[in-house]
Amino acid sequence: MMKRRSLLLTTAATAALPAPLLLGGCGFAPRRPQPLAFQSLALVGFAPRSPMAATLLRSLPADVTVVDAPQQAQVVLESLLERRERAISVTTGFGQVREFLLRVRFTWRLSTRAGKPLVPPTELLLTRANSYNEQIALAKEQEQVDIYQSLEEDMVQQVLRRLEGVREL
């Protein structure tokens, strides 16, 4: 009986401790972004109001400067293809759309200002299904905009992880 009581008291005392104190001793550490091997970057080939370029600019570390001229940058990130796509995936027997597939496709490469390739042309494709109902068409249009933004943010995180892997300039 005594062992049971002490076990319950120990468990209750442990549960009252904050989670960071419990995780501190096990070696857990939140993932931190790796420092990039360059301090200046030029974005080339993006459309004038590209949502992908805007998301990239927001997500870059504070110690990286984005310059306009590729000659002034240590590395050049070139957009080869950036496209939002929408395809019908499910229809009813009456031909009404019930689901769309939303895709974001982005092809890019990274090189030095001298043209030495650091990351070869790489294509990223993310897809998400989105239900549709014509009775709430305006809400579904806004939902599609939100899904595209989410896909682009995910894609930018993939690009940044790839940029973290560049070690030689």
DALINKA-V692004 format. One record per backbone hydrogen bond with DSSP energy under -0.5 kcal/mol. CO is the residue of the C=O (numbers start at 1). NH is the residue of the N-H. If there is no record, write none. Layout:
# DALINKA-V692004
co->CO nh->NH
co->CO nh->NH
This chain:
# DALINKA-V692004
co->1 nh->5
co->2 nh->6
co->3 nh->7
co->4 nh->8
co->5 nh->9
co->6 nh->10
co->7 nh->11
co->8 nh->12
co->9 nh->13
co->10 nh->14
co->11 nh->15
co->12 nh->16
co->13 nh->17
co->14 nh->17
co->18 nh->21
co->18 nh->22
co->19 nh->23
co->20 nh->24
co->21 nh->25
co->23 nh->26
co->23 nh->28
co->24 nh->27
co->39 nh->65
co->40 nh->74
co->40 nh->75
co->41 nh->67
co->42 nh->44
co->42 nh->77
co->44 nh->79
co->47 nh->50
co->50 nh->54
co->51 nh->55
co->52 nh->56
co->53 nh->57
co->54 nh->58
co->55 nh->59
co->56 nh->60
co->61 nh->64
co->63 nh->65
co->65 nh->41
co->65 nh->67
co->67 nh->43
co->69 nh->72
co->69 nh->73
co->70 nh->73
co->74 nh->113
co->75 nh->42
co->76 nh->78
co->76 nh->111
co->77 nh->44
co->77 nh->79
co->78 nh->80
co->78 nh->109
co->81 nh->107
co->83 nh->105
co->85 nh->103
co->87 nh->101
co->90 nh->98
co->90 nh->99
co->92 nh->95
co->96 nh->92
co->98 nh->132
co->99 nh->89
co->99 nh->90
co->100 nh->102
co->100 nh->130
co->101 nh->87
co->102 nh->128
co->103 nh->85
co->104 nh->126
co->105 nh->83
co->106 nh->124
co->107 nh->80
co->107 nh->81
co->108 nh->122
co->109 nh->78
co->110 nh->118
co->110 nh->119
co->111 nh->76
co->112 nh->115
co->116 nh->112
co->119 nh->110
co->122 nh->108
co->124 nh->106
co->126 nh->104
co->128 nh->102
co->130 nh->100
co->133 nh->136
co->134 nh->137
co->136 nh->140
co->137 nh->141
co->138 nh->142
co->139 nh->143
co->140 nh->144
co->141 nh->145
co->142 nh->146
co->143 nh->147
co->144 nh->148
co->145 nh->149
co->146 nh->150
co->147 nh->151
co->148 nh->152
co->149 nh->153
co->150 nh->154
co->151 nh->155
co->152 nh->156
co->153 nh->157
co->154 nh->158
co->155 nh->159
co->156 nh->160
co->157 nh->161
co->158 nh->162
co->159 nh->163
co->160 nh->164
co->161 nh->165
co->162 nh->165
co->163 nh->166
co->165 nh->167
co->166 nh->37
